[in-house]
Amino acid sequence: NSVATSVVFAGTAKAWANINGTSTLSTRDSYNVGSTTDNGTGDYTNNFTNNMVNDDFSASTDSQDATTRTNVHSSFEGQTAGTLRIVHYEGGSITDTNRVGTIVIGDLA
């Protein structure tokens, strides 16, 4: 009760998603992500239900191959107020990943 509501709101995730990026792309669960686009092998775009105020938000992602338990390097390839594009690499090659998690922090429009 000692922290102002504005501080709590500013530090709260504004969007997140847990997707399966192999075979047929599917979203396991999400918040403020209306859909995820499969742009090709290992290349996904989260489309926000409610836009961010601009493209200066902070984002984080984590990926893992659930079979081999290999961590996969993720790179943000672009973001707009309404989208976040993520590409996944394993051993230097772009690859589909069956466990992809993203989180976005910033201001909603």
PLY file of the C-alpha trace (Angstrom):
ply
format ascii 1.0
element vertex 109
property float x
property float y
property float z
element edge 108
property int vertex1
property int vertex2
end_header
0.00 0.00 0.00
3.03 2.30 0.09
3.53 2.50 -3.69
1.47 4.84 -5.84
-0.88 3.20 -8.33
0.91 5.03 -11.18
4.17 3.26 -10.26
2.48 -0.15 -10.30
0.77 0.58 -13.61
3.98 1.83 -15.26
5.80 -1.39 -14.36
3.04 -3.79 -15.39
3.26 -5.87 -18.56
1.09 -4.31 -21.28
1.28 -7.36 -23.55
2.61 -10.90 -23.37
2.29 -14.13 -25.32
3.28 -17.78 -25.09
3.29 -19.31 -28.57
4.18 -22.56 -30.29
6.14 -21.59 -33.39
6.46 -25.06 -34.92
4.23 -26.69 -37.52
1.00 -24.68 -37.39
1.62 -21.52 -35.37
-0.57 -21.36 -32.27
-0.92 -19.15 -29.22
-1.09 -21.03 -25.93
-2.05 -17.98 -23.91
-1.67 -14.21 -24.19
-2.65 -10.80 -22.95
-3.20 -7.87 -25.36
-1.94 -9.96 -28.29
-4.84 -10.43 -30.68
-2.93 -12.62 -33.12
0.54 -13.79 -34.07
1.66 -13.82 -37.71
4.00 -16.51 -39.06
6.36 -14.60 -41.38
8.36 -17.72 -42.27
10.77 -20.05 -40.48
11.50 -18.74 -36.99
10.03 -15.31 -37.77
6.90 -14.21 -35.90
4.99 -10.96 -35.35
2.80 -10.36 -32.30
-0.09 -8.04 -33.19
-1.37 -6.06 -30.21
-5.07 -5.76 -29.47
-4.50 -2.28 -27.99
-1.58 -0.31 -29.40
1.30 1.08 -27.42
1.66 4.88 -27.42
4.70 4.61 -29.77
7.41 2.16 -30.83
9.75 3.00 -27.93
8.45 0.29 -25.56
10.71 -2.29 -23.96
10.34 -5.96 -24.82
11.90 -9.23 -23.76
11.67 -12.71 -25.24
12.72 -16.19 -24.29
12.72 -19.29 -26.48
13.52 -22.93 -26.04
13.34 -26.14 -28.02
11.15 -28.25 -25.73
12.53 -31.54 -27.09
16.26 -30.85 -26.78
15.91 -28.15 -24.09
18.25 -26.00 -26.18
17.98 -22.27 -25.60
17.42 -20.30 -28.76
18.71 -16.76 -29.35
15.93 -14.30 -30.13
16.26 -10.99 -31.90
13.75 -8.18 -32.29
13.58 -7.35 -35.97
11.13 -4.50 -35.72
8.46 -2.96 -33.63
5.70 -0.48 -34.21
3.06 0.86 -31.84
0.90 -2.13 -32.83
3.37 -4.97 -33.42
6.50 -6.74 -32.22
8.51 -8.87 -34.68
10.80 -11.60 -33.31
13.27 -13.86 -35.13
14.78 -16.95 -33.47
18.27 -18.35 -34.11
19.83 -21.64 -33.05
23.48 -22.19 -33.91
23.41 -19.13 -36.17
20.50 -20.40 -38.29
16.93 -19.12 -38.17
14.74 -21.86 -36.74
11.18 -22.50 -35.65
10.82 -22.74 -31.88
8.09 -24.56 -30.01
8.30 -22.46 -26.84
8.32 -18.70 -27.44
7.53 -16.20 -24.70
7.41 -12.42 -25.10
6.62 -9.61 -22.70
6.13 -5.88 -23.42
6.41 -3.00 -20.95
5.62 0.60 -21.87
2.68 2.97 -22.19
-0.56 2.03 -23.89
-2.06 4.51 -26.34
0 1
1 2
2 3
3 4
4 5
5 6
6 7
7 8
8 9
9 10
10 11
11 12
12 13
13 14
14 15
15 16
16 17
17 18
18 19
19 20
20 21
21 22
22 23
23 24
24 25
25 26
26 27
27 28
28 29
29 30
30 31
31 32
32 33
33 34
34 35
35 36
36 37
37 38
38 39
39 40
40 41
41 42
42 43
43 44
44 45
45 46
46 47
47 48
48 49
49 50
50 51
51 52
52 53
53 54
54 55
55 56
56 57
57 58
58 59
59 60
60 61
61 62
62 63
63 64
64 65
65 66
66 67
67 68
68 69
69 70
70 71
71 72
72 73
73 74
74 75
75 76
76 77
77 78
78 79
79 80
80 81
81 82
82 83
83 84
84 85
85 86
86 87
87 88
88 89
89 90
90 91
91 92
92 93
93 94
94 95
95 96
96 97
97 98
98 99
99 100
100 101
101 102
102 103
103 104
104 105
105 106
106 107
107 108
